[in-house]
Amino acid sequence: MWFKRALPLLLVILVICAAPASANENKSIVSLATNKRFAEAVSLYKNRDYNPSSIILEDIAENMRGLSTTMRGVIYVMASKAAEQGRNARAYEFWGMATAKFARAGTTWKTVKKELGQKLQLANLGASTPVAAGIGEISSGVSLPPEAGRIQTAWNLFELSDYSRPVAGLKVNDSTAQIWDSVEQHNEQAMVIPYSEGGLAGVGATPSTAPRQNAYGQPPAVPMGRAVPMNAPAQAKASQMASQRMPGNVRGAADLAWAYFQRNHQPSTGLFNGLDLYPVATVWEIGSSIAALVSAEGLSIITKNDFHRRMRLLLQTLASMDLYNNELPNKLYFTDTARMVGEDQMPSTKGLGWSAIDVGRLLLWLKITEKLHPALEPATQAVFKRFRTERLVFDGMLTGVNLWAGKENATTEGFFGYGPYAAQALQLWELNAWASRDYRPHIQEKTIFGISVPYDTRPGATLSSKPFALIQMEFGRSDQDEDRLARAIYEVQSRRFEQTKIATASGDGRIDRSPWFATSAIIAASGNAEWQCLSPFSNQPLDLYWASTGIAFAWDALYNTAYTRKLVDIFMPLAIKGKGFQAGKYDSGGTNTAVTLDTNALILEAALYRHLGGAILTGGKKGK
């Protein structure tokens, strides 16, 4: 009887004694989930660079501070699996190290993978109930934070639940130097995201910190969707009707571009990754993702029900996620959690600041959504009502905020192009950025290839295609001076192709190599430079001038000339089935292999403009 009375007390003592080990284990998991080297190793594995991945994992298992003995064993198991996939005999060495670590911790891999796998699954689901305490260090007592879901992503990618030991017969044993020489020849895409797409074009608007490679953690696994639901004859018929209104290659391109959004949808938030399988997005990209959804529904790529389901979830996230200083959307968000990215590129309650230009694009597509889909107006209005816009416009100028070293700095944003674009967007919400919209005091023209081309004389201004193409597709063509200037910006690129035979579709966005974001400027340096590739992360022009896939499709939708049709033919091969379009082509002949949200959204938007036959904002009812 005394034992029965004492049993509850004994259980409490056991839990208390287990708690330190459990807390240590959880700290190990969280440290690993936020480690840049671990993210790099998982990214290499995902890209099938197995041997380099195994080398990094070995280094982490040996040298990373703060890891428990059991977690070091788990990392050695991952190194073993990576080496096995690379047919490298070092898999046996790594497996031996893992076994030794587990023995030291008083457990086995069989026990670890059962209990840790269950624990990570609960963390990924956001469960708060601890897993029952197990052998060795994998006792639970303390629930894991959401960041631990990244380890679950890696666990699934490496298929660790089904891994028992390396297979027999592995013979390759390349040296470390040979392995790295091999991966460098692949020139893999860098996982770097700037803080703002449009905001980088702002007057004095600079990013809060220089971007750092692999700083955001491993992207989560996302479920693949379907472009056209099975057993949906009405949907298929509507899709066929839509395809008859545009050339087959354009319609096919839209379907291929939508694959990006199927692949990169975050079902927990409704957001989409800004870069392929990489769970962060700028506010500009959130606006572009709304553009992609509206376009996909308008083109009958997805059903109306699917559109409403996806859009309502996304709008619900926008209406509830944290805002910078409780004012406006932060420059950058983690798409899997909708949490703000901070100065240290980690989840933050403070954020980085905001970009007025990016906010403008988001607000424009919220307005387009409610105009084309009135049933969603209450949801779009709920998003806008959260925003405190008092500091968004000052003296008629678009105003952004940067948080740098903990100090807030306000900056004016918007040269000729992005400034008028965002100002027009804000006007739809009765926010009057009149000074940013009026570009005339700052404009001169310069003759290039016989074309009189407008440019902004202010220091730091660059001229490229994107804002002008967006203005015409979204707001419509008005046969006014703005249209003449936009046509000149297109014509000079066509003329450059005639003279040089180099495909030219100047844009700005992500590139697949350092410094990771660049603008192909037609005119820069207050009119003193032409055809330069510039980046806010480089003090010198870059030898990386590139033509944008998205801009090629946009110009073709607007002008449909022999040159634009040739551009489409040139860029169609950059599509990767099931993944989307690559970003563009370098003048040097190489491919900008970055696969981005903005590229594929622009292709979808161009197809919608063509389908509607006019301004997207008005559903094609007016404008050209």
Buried (B, 14 or more C-beta within 10 A) or exposed (E): EEEEEEEEEEEEEEBEEBBEBBEBBBBBBBBBBBBBBBBBBBBBBBBEBBBBBBBBBBBBBEEBEEBBBBBBBBBBBBBBBBBBBBBBBBBBBBBEBBBBBBEEBEBBBEBBBBBBBBBBBBBBEEEEEBBEBBBBBBBBBBBBBBBBBBBBBBBBBBEBEEBEBBEEEBEEEBEEEEBBEBBEEEEBBBBBBBBBBBBBBBBBBBBBBEBEBBBBBBBBBBEEBEBBEEEBEEBEEBBEEBBEBBBEBBBBBBBBBBBBBBBBBBEBBBBBBBBBBBBBBBBBBBBBBBBBBBBBBBBBBBBEEBBBEBBBBBBBBBBEBBBBBEBBBBBBBBBBBBBBBBBEBBBBEBBBBBBBBBBBBBBBBBBBBBBBBEEBBEBBEBBBEBBEBEBBBBEEBBBBBBBBEEEEBEBBBBBBBBBBBBBBBBBBBEBEBEBBBEBEEBBEBBEBBEBEBBBBEBEBBBBBBBBBBBBBBBBBBBEEEBBEBBBBBBBBBBBBBEEEEBBBBBBBBBBBBBBBBBBBBBBBBBBEBBBBBBBBBBEEBBEBBBBBBBBBBBBBBBBBBEBBBBBBEBBBEBBBEEBBBBBBBBBEEEBBBBBBBBBBBBBBBBBBBBBBEBBBBBBBEEBE
